[in-house]
Amino acid sequence: MPQLDPSPWFAILIFSWLVFAIVLPPKVLAHTFPNGPSPQSTVKPKTESWTWPWH
């Protein structure tokens, strides 16, 4: 039964974990966002209550 032969699957498992652990983290951590956060105003906008009848 070829499913029980661990030699090709073990190598694939080790290689894929090496890719996940070595290659991908620097690429993910080097990602920069194109638009930085802009400072928000500390003044809250004045909200007005509705004058609609609720019946």
mmJSON file of the N, C-alpha and C atoms, coordinates in Angstrom:
{"data_MODEL":{"atom_site":{
"group_PDB":["ATOM","ATOM","ATOM","ATOM","ATOM","ATOM","ATOM","ATOM","ATOM","ATOM","ATOM","ATOM","ATOM","ATOM","ATOM","ATOM","ATOM","ATOM","ATOM","ATOM","ATOM","ATOM","ATOM","ATOM","ATOM","ATOM","ATOM","ATOM","ATOM","ATOM","ATOM","ATOM","ATOM","ATOM","ATOM","ATOM","ATOM","ATOM","ATOM","ATOM","ATOM","ATOM","ATOM","ATOM","ATOM","ATOM","ATOM","ATOM","ATOM","ATOM","ATOM","ATOM","ATOM","ATOM","ATOM","ATOM","ATOM","ATOM","ATOM","ATOM","ATOM","ATOM","ATOM","ATOM","ATOM","ATOM","ATOM","ATOM","ATOM","ATOM","ATOM","ATOM","ATOM","ATOM","ATOM","ATOM","ATOM","ATOM","ATOM","ATOM","ATOM","ATOM","ATOM","ATOM","ATOM","ATOM","ATOM","ATOM","ATOM","ATOM","ATOM","ATOM","ATOM","ATOM","ATOM","ATOM","ATOM","ATOM","ATOM","ATOM","ATOM","ATOM","ATOM","ATOM","ATOM","ATOM","ATOM","ATOM","ATOM","ATOM","ATOM","ATOM","ATOM","ATOM","ATOM","ATOM","ATOM","ATOM","ATOM","ATOM","ATOM","ATOM","ATOM","ATOM","ATOM","ATOM","ATOM","ATOM","ATOM","ATOM","ATOM","ATOM","ATOM","ATOM","ATOM","ATOM","ATOM","ATOM","ATOM","ATOM","ATOM","ATOM","ATOM","ATOM","ATOM","ATOM","ATOM","ATOM","ATOM","ATOM","ATOM","ATOM","ATOM","ATOM","ATOM","ATOM","ATOM","ATOM","ATOM","ATOM","ATOM","ATOM","ATOM","ATOM","ATOM"],
"id":[1,2,3,4,5,6,7,8,9,10,11,12,13,14,15,16,17,18,19,20,21,22,23,24,25,26,27,28,29,30,31,32,33,34,35,36,37,38,39,40,41,42,43,44,45,46,47,48,49,50,51,52,53,54,55,56,57,58,59,60,61,62,63,64,65,66,67,68,69,70,71,72,73,74,75,76,77,78,79,80,81,82,83,84,85,86,87,88,89,90,91,92,93,94,95,96,97,98,99,100,101,102,103,104,105,106,107,108,109,110,111,112,113,114,115,116,117,118,119,120,121,122,123,124,125,126,127,128,129,130,131,132,133,134,135,136,137,138,139,140,141,142,143,144,145,146,147,148,149,150,151,152,153,154,155,156,157,158,159,160,161,162,163,164,165],
"type_symbol":["N","C","C","N","C","C","N","C","C","N","C","C","N","C","C","N","C","C","N","C","C","N","C","C","N","C","C","N","C","C","N","C","C","N","C","C","N","C","C","N","C","C","N","C","C","N","C","C","N","C","C","N","C","C","N","C","C","N","C","C","N","C","C","N","C","C","N","C","C","N","C","C","N","C","C","N","C","C","N","C","C","N","C","C","N","C","C","N","C","C","N","C","C","N","C","C","N","C","C","N","C","C","N","C","C","N","C","C","N","C","C","N","C","C","N","C","C","N","C","C","N","C","C","N","C","C","N","C","C","N","C","C","N","C","C","N","C","C","N","C","C","N","C","C","N","C","C","N","C","C","N","C","C","N","C","C","N","C","C","N","C","C","N","C","C"],
"label_atom_id":["N","CA","C","N","CA","C","N","CA","C","N","CA","C","N","CA","C","N","CA","C","N","CA","C","N","CA","C","N","CA","C","N","CA","C","N","CA","C","N","CA","C","N","CA","C","N","CA","C","N","CA","C","N","CA","C","N","CA","C","N","CA","C","N","CA","C","N","CA","C","N","CA","C","N","CA","C","N","CA","C","N","CA","C","N","CA","C","N","CA","C","N","CA","C","N","CA","C","N","CA","C","N","CA","C","N","CA","C","N","CA","C","N","CA","C","N","CA","C","N","CA","C","N","CA","C","N","CA","C","N","CA","C","N","CA","C","N","CA","C","N","CA","C","N","CA","C","N","CA","C","N","CA","C","N","CA","C","N","CA","C","N","CA","C","N","CA","C","N","CA","C","N","CA","C","N","CA","C","N","CA","C","N","CA","C","N","CA","C","N","CA","C"],
"label_alt_id":[null,null,null,null,null,null,null,null,null,null,null,null,null,null,null,null,null,null,null,null,null,null,null,null,null,null,null,null,null,null,null,null,null,null,null,null,null,null,null,null,null,null,null,null,null,null,null,null,null,null,null,null,null,null,null,null,null,null,null,null,null,null,null,null,null,null,null,null,null,null,null,null,null,null,null,null,null,null,null,null,null,null,null,null,null,null,null,null,null,null,null,null,null,null,null,null,null,null,null,null,null,null,null,null,null,null,null,null,null,null,null,null,null,null,null,null,null,null,null,null,null,null,null,null,null,null,null,null,null,null,null,null,null,null,null,null,null,null,null,null,null,null,null,null,null,null,null,null,null,null,null,null,null,null,null,null,null,null,null,null,null,null,null,null,null],
"label_comp_id":["MET","MET","MET","PRO","PRO","PRO","GLN","GLN","GLN","LEU","LEU","LEU","ASP","ASP","ASP","PRO","PRO","PRO","SER","SER","SER","PRO","PRO","PRO","TRP","TRP","TRP","PHE","PHE","PHE","ALA","ALA","ALA","ILE","ILE","ILE","LEU","LEU","LEU","ILE","ILE","ILE","PHE","PHE","PHE","SER","SER","SER","TRP","TRP","TRP","LEU","LEU","LEU","VAL","VAL","VAL","PHE","PHE","PHE","ALA","ALA","ALA","ILE","ILE","ILE","VAL","VAL","VAL","LEU","LEU","LEU","PRO","PRO","PRO","PRO","PRO","PRO","LYS","LYS","LYS","VAL","VAL","VAL","LEU","LEU","LEU","ALA","ALA","ALA","HIS","HIS","HIS","THR","THR","THR","PHE","PHE","PHE","PRO","PRO","PRO","ASN","ASN","ASN","GLY","GLY","GLY","PRO","PRO","PRO","SER","SER","SER","PRO","PRO","PRO","GLN","GLN","GLN","SER","SER","SER","THR","THR","THR","VAL","VAL","VAL","LYS","LYS","LYS","PRO","PRO","PRO","LYS","LYS","LYS","THR","THR","THR","GLU","GLU","GLU","SER","SER","SER","TRP","TRP","TRP","THR","THR","THR","TRP","TRP","TRP","PRO","PRO","PRO","TRP","TRP","TRP","HIS","HIS","HIS"],
"label_asym_id":["A","A","A","A","A","A","A","A","A","A","A","A","A","A","A","A","A","A","A","A","A","A","A","A","A","A","A","A","A","A","A","A","A","A","A","A","A","A","A","A","A","A","A","A","A","A","A","A","A","A","A","A","A","A","A","A","A","A","A","A","A","A","A","A","A","A","A","A","A","A","A","A","A","A","A","A","A","A","A","A","A","A","A","A","A","A","A","A","A","A","A","A","A","A","A","A","A","A","A","A","A","A","A","A","A","A","A","A","A","A","A","A","A","A","A","A","A","A","A","A","A","A","A","A","A","A","A","A","A","A","A","A","A","A","A","A","A","A","A","A","A","A","A","A","A","A","A","A","A","A","A","A","A","A","A","A","A","A","A","A","A","A","A","A","A"],
"label_entity_id":["1","1","1","1","1","1","1","1","1","1","1","1","1","1","1","1","1","1","1","1","1","1","1","1","1","1","1","1","1","1","1","1","1","1","1","1","1","1","1","1","1","1","1","1","1","1","1","1","1","1","1","1","1","1","1","1","1","1","1","1","1","1","1","1","1","1","1","1","1","1","1","1","1","1","1","1","1","1","1","1","1","1","1","1","1","1","1","1","1","1","1","1","1","1","1","1","1","1","1","1","1","1","1","1","1","1","1","1","1","1","1","1","1","1","1","1","1","1","1","1","1","1","1","1","1","1","1","1","1","1","1","1","1","1","1","1","1","1","1","1","1","1","1","1","1","1","1","1","1","1","1","1","1","1","1","1","1","1","1","1","1","1","1","1","1"],
"label_seq_id":[1,1,1,2,2,2,3,3,3,4,4,4,5,5,5,6,6,6,7,7,7,8,8,8,9,9,9,10,10,10,11,11,11,12,12,12,13,13,13,14,14,14,15,15,15,16,16,16,17,17,17,18,18,18,19,19,19,20,20,20,21,21,21,22,22,22,23,23,23,24,24,24,25,25,25,26,26,26,27,27,27,28,28,28,29,29,29,30,30,30,31,31,31,32,32,32,33,33,33,34,34,34,35,35,35,36,36,36,37,37,37,38,38,38,39,39,39,40,40,40,41,41,41,42,42,42,43,43,43,44,44,44,45,45,45,46,46,46,47,47,47,48,48,48,49,49,49,50,50,50,51,51,51,52,52,52,53,53,53,54,54,54,55,55,55],
"pdbx_PDB_ins_code":[null,null,null,null,null,null,null,null,null,null,null,null,null,null,null,null,null,null,null,null,null,null,null,null,null,null,null,null,null,null,null,null,null,null,null,null,null,null,null,null,null,null,null,null,null,null,null,null,null,null,null,null,null,null,null,null,null,null,null,null,null,null,null,null,null,null,null,null,null,null,null,null,null,null,null,null,null,null,null,null,null,null,null,null,null,null,null,null,null,null,null,null,null,null,null,null,null,null,null,null,null,null,null,null,null,null,null,null,null,null,null,null,null,null,null,null,null,null,null,null,null,null,null,null,null,null,null,null,null,null,null,null,null,null,null,null,null,null,null,null,null,null,null,null,null,null,null,null,null,null,null,null,null,null,null,null,null,null,null,null,null,null,null,null,null],
"Cartn_x":[0.841,0.0,0.891,0.77,1.675,1.385,0.194,-0.114,0.734,1.179,1.928,3.425,3.879,5.291,5.554,6.263,6.404,7.481,8.284,9.43,9.041,8.145,7.864,7.033,6.117,5.238,5.951,6.907,7.666,8.538,9.128,9.949,9.077,7.891,6.972,6.551,6.27,5.878,7.007,8.211,9.341,9.605,9.55,9.801,8.726,7.479,6.412,6.537,6.91,7.088,8.3,9.323,10.462,10.059,9.234,8.746,7.918,7.013,6.172,6.987,8.04,8.787,9.931,10.473,11.651,11.351,10.625,10.436,9.292,8.182,7.002,7.045,7.528,7.491,8.201,9.394,9.98,9.146,8.516,7.685,6.452,5.863,4.669,5.035,6.132,6.532,7.038,7.486,7.97,6.834,5.625,4.495,4.215,4.036,3.681,2.343,1.593,0.302,0.491,-0.208,-0.012,-0.527,-1.545,-2.104,-1.913,-1.114,-0.895,-2.096,-2.179,-3.306,-3.197,-4.305,-4.314,-4.896,-4.4,-4.925,-6.368,-7.167,-8.572,-8.752,-9.796,-10.102,-10.649,-10.25,-10.732,-12.073,-12.516,-13.805,-14.897,-15.857,-16.936,-17.973,-18.481,-19.501,-20.8,-21.481,-22.72,-23.834,-24.459,-25.562,-26.875,-27.811,-29.123,-30.114,-31.044,-32.037,-33.072,-33.711,-34.726,-36.023,-36.744,-38.053,-39.169,-38.918,-39.936,-40.917,-42.174,-43.14,-42.976,-43.067,-42.852,-44.17,-45.237,-46.51,-47.094],
"Cartn_y":[-1.178,0.0,1.247,2.089,3.243,4.319,4.31,5.321,5.132,3.927,3.649,3.879,4.181,4.459,5.916,6.183,7.565,8.378,7.746,8.48,9.682,9.598,10.825,11.821,11.339,12.246,12.956,12.281,12.927,14.048,13.832,14.875,16.067,15.817,16.894,17.659,16.958,17.606,18.505,18.0,18.778,19.984,19.794,20.902,21.973,21.572,22.569,23.333,22.677,23.391,24.314,23.933,24.834,26.085,25.914,27.074,27.966,27.372,28.163,28.857,28.217,28.756,29.687,29.549,30.321,31.346,30.952,31.822,32.81,32.368,33.228,34.32,34.099,35.176,36.466,36.444,37.72,38.427,37.665,38.288,38.928,38.278,38.828,40.032,39.95,41.049,42.259,42.074,43.184,43.912,43.419,44.054,45.419,46.404,47.74,48.141,48.911,49.365,50.627,50.763,51.938,53.227,53.152,54.339,54.22,55.116,55.114,55.675,55.444,55.985,57.508,58.174,59.623,59.997,61.057,61.439,61.918,61.491,61.872,63.113,63.849,65.036,64.614,65.355,65.031,65.675,66.579,67.236,66.309,66.009,65.124,65.921,65.359,66.078,66.174,67.268,67.47,66.691,65.845,65.069,65.657,65.69,66.225,65.079,65.186,64.13,64.25,63.127,63.106,63.675,64.336,64.877,64.102,62.865,62.069,61.507,61.487,60.817,59.289,58.605,57.148,56.395,56.943,56.221,56.209],
"Cartn_z":[0.0,0.0,0.0,-0.996,-1.076,-0.027,0.558,1.561,2.821,3.071,4.285,4.126,2.927,2.705,3.08,4.193,4.666,3.956,3.131,2.595,1.727,0.74,-0.017,0.786,1.604,2.328,3.466,4.077,5.145,4.588,3.432,2.81,2.404,1.884,1.515,2.756,3.835,5.081,5.608,5.648,6.152,5.254,3.941,3.023,3.148,3.266,3.388,4.708,5.798,7.062,7.009,6.287,6.122,5.348,4.342,3.595,4.505,5.273,6.177,7.262,7.739,8.874,8.477,7.264,6.887,5.796,4.786,3.626,3.831,4.349,4.428,5.499,6.722,7.719,7.313,6.715,6.293,5.234,4.347,3.323,3.946,4.913,5.554,6.412,7.147,8.02,7.24,6.003,5.2,4.489,4.619,3.951,4.569,3.712,4.182,3.576,4.316,3.834,3.006,1.886,1.04,1.68,2.497,3.142,4.641,5.187,6.627,7.36,8.645,9.405,9.516,9.364,9.494,10.852,11.461,12.778,12.672,13.614,13.641,14.501,14.207,14.99,16.348,17.391,18.734,19.02,18.141,18.328,17.814,18.671,18.268,17.48,16.403,15.653,16.458,16.299,17.036,16.341,17.087,16.53,17.013,16.114,16.468,16.545,17.472,17.613,16.502,16.216,15.182,15.732,14.883,15.276,14.615,14.24,13.569,14.597,14.256,15.148,15.031,16.135,16.154,16.173,15.682,15.627,14.251],
"occupancy":[1.0,1.0,1.0,1.0,1.0,1.0,1.0,1.0,1.0,1.0,1.0,1.0,1.0,1.0,1.0,1.0,1.0,1.0,1.0,1.0,1.0,1.0,1.0,1.0,1.0,1.0,1.0,1.0,1.0,1.0,1.0,1.0,1.0,1.0,1.0,1.0,1.0,1.0,1.0,1.0,1.0,1.0,1.0,1.0,1.0,1.0,1.0,1.0,1.0,1.0,1.0,1.0,1.0,1.0,1.0,1.0,1.0,1.0,1.0,1.0,1.0,1.0,1.0,1.0,1.0,1.0,1.0,1.0,1.0,1.0,1.0,1.0,1.0,1.0,1.0,1.0,1.0,1.0,1.0,1.0,1.0,1.0,1.0,1.0,1.0,1.0,1.0,1.0,1.0,1.0,1.0,1.0,1.0,1.0,1.0,1.0,1.0,1.0,1.0,1.0,1.0,1.0,1.0,1.0,1.0,1.0,1.0,1.0,1.0,1.0,1.0,1.0,1.0,1.0,1.0,1.0,1.0,1.0,1.0,1.0,1.0,1.0,1.0,1.0,1.0,1.0,1.0,1.0,1.0,1.0,1.0,1.0,1.0,1.0,1.0,1.0,1.0,1.0,1.0,1.0,1.0,1.0,1.0,1.0,1.0,1.0,1.0,1.0,1.0,1.0,1.0,1.0,1.0,1.0,1.0,1.0,1.0,1.0,1.0,1.0,1.0,1.0,1.0,1.0,1.0],
"B_iso_or_equiv":[0.0,0.0,0.0,0.0,0.0,0.0,0.0,0.0,0.0,0.0,0.0,0.0,0.0,0.0,0.0,0.0,0.0,0.0,0.0,0.0,0.0,0.0,0.0,0.0,0.0,0.0,0.0,0.0,0.0,0.0,0.0,0.0,0.0,0.0,0.0,0.0,0.0,0.0,0.0,0.0,0.0,0.0,0.0,0.0,0.0,0.0,0.0,0.0,0.0,0.0,0.0,0.0,0.0,0.0,0.0,0.0,0.0,0.0,0.0,0.0,0.0,0.0,0.0,0.0,0.0,0.0,0.0,0.0,0.0,0.0,0.0,0.0,0.0,0.0,0.0,0.0,0.0,0.0,0.0,0.0,0.0,0.0,0.0,0.0,0.0,0.0,0.0,0.0,0.0,0.0,0.0,0.0,0.0,0.0,0.0,0.0,0.0,0.0,0.0,0.0,0.0,0.0,0.0,0.0,0.0,0.0,0.0,0.0,0.0,0.0,0.0,0.0,0.0,0.0,0.0,0.0,0.0,0.0,0.0,0.0,0.0,0.0,0.0,0.0,0.0,0.0,0.0,0.0,0.0,0.0,0.0,0.0,0.0,0.0,0.0,0.0,0.0,0.0,0.0,0.0,0.0,0.0,0.0,0.0,0.0,0.0,0.0,0.0,0.0,0.0,0.0,0.0,0.0,0.0,0.0,0.0,0.0,0.0,0.0,0.0,0.0,0.0,0.0,0.0,0.0],
"pdbx_formal_charge":[null,null,null,null,null,null,null,null,null,null,null,null,null,null,null,null,null,null,null,null,null,null,null,null,null,null,null,null,null,null,null,null,null,null,null,null,null,null,null,null,null,null,null,null,null,null,null,null,null,null,null,null,null,null,null,null,null,null,null,null,null,null,null,null,null,null,null,null,null,null,null,null,null,null,null,null,null,null,null,null,null,null,null,null,null,null,null,null,null,null,null,null,null,null,null,null,null,null,null,null,null,null,null,null,null,null,null,null,null,null,null,null,null,null,null,null,null,null,null,null,null,null,null,null,null,null,null,null,null,null,null,null,null,null,null,null,null,null,null,null,null,null,null,null,null,null,null,null,null,null,null,null,null,null,null,null,null,null,null,null,null,null,null,null,null],
"auth_seq_id":[1,1,1,2,2,2,3,3,3,4,4,4,5,5,5,6,6,6,7,7,7,8,8,8,9,9,9,10,10,10,11,11,11,12,12,12,13,13,13,14,14,14,15,15,15,16,16,16,17,17,17,18,18,18,19,19,19,20,20,20,21,21,21,22,22,22,23,23,23,24,24,24,25,25,25,26,26,26,27,27,27,28,28,28,29,29,29,30,30,30,31,31,31,32,32,32,33,33,33,34,34,34,35,35,35,36,36,36,37,37,37,38,38,38,39,39,39,40,40,40,41,41,41,42,42,42,43,43,43,44,44,44,45,45,45,46,46,46,47,47,47,48,48,48,49,49,49,50,50,50,51,51,51,52,52,52,53,53,53,54,54,54,55,55,55],
"auth_comp_id":["MET","MET","MET","PRO","PRO","PRO","GLN","GLN","GLN","LEU","LEU","LEU","ASP","ASP","ASP","PRO","PRO","PRO","SER","SER","SER","PRO","PRO","PRO","TRP","TRP","TRP","PHE","PHE","PHE","ALA","ALA","ALA","ILE","ILE","ILE","LEU","LEU","LEU","ILE","ILE","ILE","PHE","PHE","PHE","SER","SER","SER","TRP","TRP","TRP","LEU","LEU","LEU","VAL","VAL","VAL","PHE","PHE","PHE","ALA","ALA","ALA","ILE","ILE","ILE","VAL","VAL","VAL","LEU","LEU","LEU","PRO","PRO","PRO","PRO","PRO","PRO","LYS","LYS","LYS","VAL","VAL","VAL","LEU","LEU","LEU","ALA","ALA","ALA","HIS","HIS","HIS","THR","THR","THR","PHE","PHE","PHE","PRO","PRO","PRO","ASN","ASN","ASN","GLY","GLY","GLY","PRO","PRO","PRO","SER","SER","SER","PRO","PRO","PRO","GLN","GLN","GLN","SER","SER","SER","THR","THR","THR","VAL","VAL","VAL","LYS","LYS","LYS","PRO","PRO","PRO","LYS","LYS","LYS","THR","THR","THR","GLU","GLU","GLU","SER","SER","SER","TRP","TRP","TRP","THR","THR","THR","TRP","TRP","TRP","PRO","PRO","PRO","TRP","TRP","TRP","HIS","HIS","HIS"],
"auth_asym_id":["A","A","A","A","A","A","A","A","A","A","A","A","A","A","A","A","A","A","A","A","A","A","A","A","A","A","A","A","A","A","A","A","A","A","A","A","A","A","A","A","A","A","A","A","A","A","A","A","A","A","A","A","A","A","A","A","A","A","A","A","A","A","A","A","A","A","A","A","A","A","A","A","A","A","A","A","A","A","A","A","A","A","A","A","A","A","A","A","A","A","A","A","A","A","A","A","A","A","A","A","A","A","A","A","A","A","A","A","A","A","A","A","A","A","A","A","A","A","A","A","A","A","A","A","A","A","A","A","A","A","A","A","A","A","A","A","A","A","A","A","A","A","A","A","A","A","A","A","A","A","A","A","A","A","A","A","A","A","A","A","A","A","A","A","A"],
"auth_atom_id":["N","CA","C","N","CA","C","N","CA","C","N","CA","C","N","CA","C","N","CA","C","N","CA","C","N","CA","C","N","CA","C","N","CA","C","N","CA","C","N","CA","C","N","CA","C","N","CA","C","N","CA","C","N","CA","C","N","CA","C","N","CA","C","N","CA","C","N","CA","C","N","CA","C","N","CA","C","N","CA","C","N","CA","C","N","CA","C","N","CA","C","N","CA","C","N","CA","C","N","CA","C","N","CA","C","N","CA","C","N","CA","C","N","CA","C","N","CA","C","N","CA","C","N","CA","C","N","CA","C","N","CA","C","N","CA","C","N","CA","C","N","CA","C","N","CA","C","N","CA","C","N","CA","C","N","CA","C","N","CA","C","N","CA","C","N","CA","C","N","CA","C","N","CA","C","N","CA","C","N","CA","C","N","CA","C","N","CA","C","N","CA","C"],
"pdbx_PDB_model_num":[1,1,1,1,1,1,1,1,1,1,1,1,1,1,1,1,1,1,1,1,1,1,1,1,1,1,1,1,1,1,1,1,1,1,1,1,1,1,1,1,1,1,1,1,1,1,1,1,1,1,1,1,1,1,1,1,1,1,1,1,1,1,1,1,1,1,1,1,1,1,1,1,1,1,1,1,1,1,1,1,1,1,1,1,1,1,1,1,1,1,1,1,1,1,1,1,1,1,1,1,1,1,1,1,1,1,1,1,1,1,1,1,1,1,1,1,1,1,1,1,1,1,1,1,1,1,1,1,1,1,1,1,1,1,1,1,1,1,1,1,1,1,1,1,1,1,1,1,1,1,1,1,1,1,1,1,1,1,1,1,1,1,1,1,1]
}}}
